[in-house]
Structure formats: C-alpha cells, structure tokens
C-alpha cells in the first residue's frame, strides 16, 4: 500500500474517532450531570438524591408538582439526607434486615392509601413526577425512627405513650341532660312528696320534662325552671359531678334535694369516648292519635301489614282518607321525645307500629318509616394525640442524631450555594 493511501486511512479513522467522541459527549451533556455532593461515613449523597428529596419536600409543602425554584429546598433536603444516612446505619446495628422489613411495611402502607393497587400508586408518582424510592423511603424513615427510639429510649418512649393514653382516656365522654329545678318559699315535706309523685306519674305517662315543668308551674307556691343542656363534657361541670352522673344509665331520672329546692335530672343520652349513643337516631314516622271510640273502626296492625310495601307518604295519604285519625308526618331526633315514648319508638322496628299509650285523653301510636343513626363529626382527639406523639418522636430523634453526629465523618464536597 502506498504511503499516501495509508495517510488517508489514518486521517479518516481520526475523523471518525473525533465524531464518535463528540457524539458521546453530546449525549452525556444533553442529560443532567450527576455527582457526589457529600459523603457520610464514606456513603455518598448525589445531586440526583438531593434533587429528588427537594421535589418531595416541595410537593408535601405545596401539593403542587410544578417544581420551580427547587434550589430553595436544597439545604433542608441535604440536612434530611444526612440524618437518614446516620439513622439507617445505626438501625442496621440492631437489625441487619431493617431496611427490607421497613420497606415492605412502608410499601404496604402506601398501597393501602391508593386502593391497594401498585398501578394506582405508580400513576400518582408519574402524574406528580416523584421518585418511587424517595416516596417509599420517606415513610420507611418514620418507621425506622420509632424502631430506633424503641431500642435507645425504650422506657422514656413507653412512659410517654402511657401518658398520652391516660390523658386521652374518657377525654371525649359527653352527656346530654335535661333538668327541672323547683324552688320553694319554705320547706314543706308534704309539698315535696306531692311534687315527687307528680313528676314520676307524669313521666311514666309519657310527658316530657318541658311539659311537666309547664304543669308544675301552675302552682303559685313554687318557682319552676326547666331546660336541656345539649352535649357537654366534664369541663362544663363542677369537680367530680360529671363522673358521678356519667356512671348512671341513659334514661335515668335523678332527684336531688338541697335546702328548699328540688332538682330533677334526666340523662337523655351519653357518648362514651366520643362514640355516638344508640339513641342518636333520626326517625321518620307517622304519628297517629285518636279517641278510644274510634279505635274499633279499623285494625291498625292489619292495615299496616297490608300496606307494608307502600312508601310512608302513600300510607299517610291512605290513613288521611279514612278521616279517623289526627295525623302528622315527622322527621325527628329520637332524643327529642320523653323517656317513655323514646323507648317505645327505639324498641319498634321499621315498618312496624308502636303499642298505643294514653296521652292527654287520646291514644297515640307511631308508625316507624325509617331510622338513621345520627353521625357525629369525627373527633380531632386522635389527630391531636398523633401530633403529640410525632412531637415526642422528633425530640427523641434529635437526641439520637446528636449522639450519632459526634462520631460521624460528614464531608460536604460541594456547598449548597454553589448549586444555586
């Protein structure tokens, strides 16, 4: 081969090599560079790690996936990443499998928040441009923190859990009460006994406390006041009074006698630790009243059995056409009734009629159309307890980190302000 041809071949190879190198460089520099920005006991934290953590912090703070000005989160992100490296290293000393175990628990927890579907979870990550490993590790670290606290501050943490539990116990106990207060000008045993008999008799007949108070107030020798408290907790009562009352069953009527006064209290319903009472029902019903002479004109039970497939409005219309009863179609809270009527309605099934009771010279009965349990707004106590617990976890975690940082080799290779 001639020398000239050899020179051309070598030149062509050099050109191809240069183009190849330039092609590689274009591909490398067209994507984002990654580099180590810090090491913790020789374990690296990269720029990619920092950026992904900053994106998660941004998203959790703003619920926004437009990741602009991420650099303002870099300092906090680096601080968290350093802490996580130290905590993981310490946790591995207690359990070699801690990363695997906590990753499984964290993943299960996250899947449960997304219909137990990995696909739904991954779609959420894709939609919000979040790293799967970073999101899982965020939950994983909370588990690791509690694990380490249990190992290093077992007694302090257990005592605090007990304290929270004791403080929360019965925190949401509530009572709904009604009261009749009777004031007399002078002590009169005969009158006290007479009033007592009257209150018990009227209550047994189905009169409410308000109705009883109106009847008693006709006596000019006494002053009568009555009212309903609504839901109250122990903070609304004198010392130990709430606890004493709360021990009595729902529906109990109590009598207190002091000086020349009488005080009657009815415990309408109770919520133990915030749980709604079974008496808290919204009831749709038809109220029927009639004189005894009219009762023989129709067999009510047979009528309702025959028409049980009809809706309440249609049944109400049919009853109205009979022109026998005084009728009303009501939707009412069960606790608005007197004790006797409350129990009568509570113990009657839907699409059934109650037994009649004689009330104010008329017989009354109730046809139950529907019952809905009243829903109480969820208490914020659990959230409050969780905040207290997390506050303690953070305090103890900082104690652990303070210990770990003393012996750790933390080498910041690039300052955060150099990344801005």
Secondary structure as GFF3:
##gff-version 3
##sequence-region A 1 420
A	DSSP	alpha_helix	3	30	.	.	.	ID=ss1
A	DSSP	beta_strand	36	40	.	.	.	ID=ss2
A	DSSP	beta_strand	43	46	.	.	.	ID=ss3
A	DSSP	alpha_helix	47	62	.	.	.	ID=ss4
A	DSSP	three_ten_helix	70	73	.	.	.	ID=ss5
A	DSSP	alpha_helix	74	94	.	.	.	ID=ss6
A	DSSP	alpha_helix	98	112	.	.	.	ID=ss7
A	DSSP	alpha_helix	118	127	.	.	.	ID=ss8
A	DSSP	alpha_helix	132	152	.	.	.	ID=ss9
A	DSSP	alpha_helix	154	168	.	.	.	ID=ss10
A	DSSP	beta_strand	174	184	.	.	.	ID=ss11
A	DSSP	alpha_helix	189	204	.	.	.	ID=ss12
A	DSSP	alpha_helix	209	216	.	.	.	ID=ss13
A	DSSP	beta_strand	222	232	.	.	.	ID=ss14
A	DSSP	three_ten_helix	234	236	.	.	.	ID=ss15
A	DSSP	alpha_helix	241	246	.	.	.	ID=ss16
A	DSSP	beta_strand	253	258	.	.	.	ID=ss17
A	DSSP	beta_strand	261	271	.	.	.	ID=ss18
A	DSSP	beta_strand	281	290	.	.	.	ID=ss19
A	DSSP	alpha_helix	292	295	.	.	.	ID=ss20
A	DSSP	alpha_helix	300	306	.	.	.	ID=ss21
A	DSSP	alpha_helix	312	322	.	.	.	ID=ss22
A	DSSP	beta_strand	326	333	.	.	.	ID=ss23
A	DSSP	three_ten_helix	334	336	.	.	.	ID=ss24
A	DSSP	alpha_helix	339	346	.	.	.	ID=ss25
A	DSSP	beta_strand	357	359	.	.	.	ID=ss26
A	DSSP	beta_strand	362	373	.	.	.	ID=ss27
A	DSSP	alpha_helix	381	407	.	.	.	ID=ss28
A	DSSP	beta_strand	410	412	.	.	.	ID=ss29
A	DSSP	alpha_helix	416	419	.	.	.	ID=ss30
###
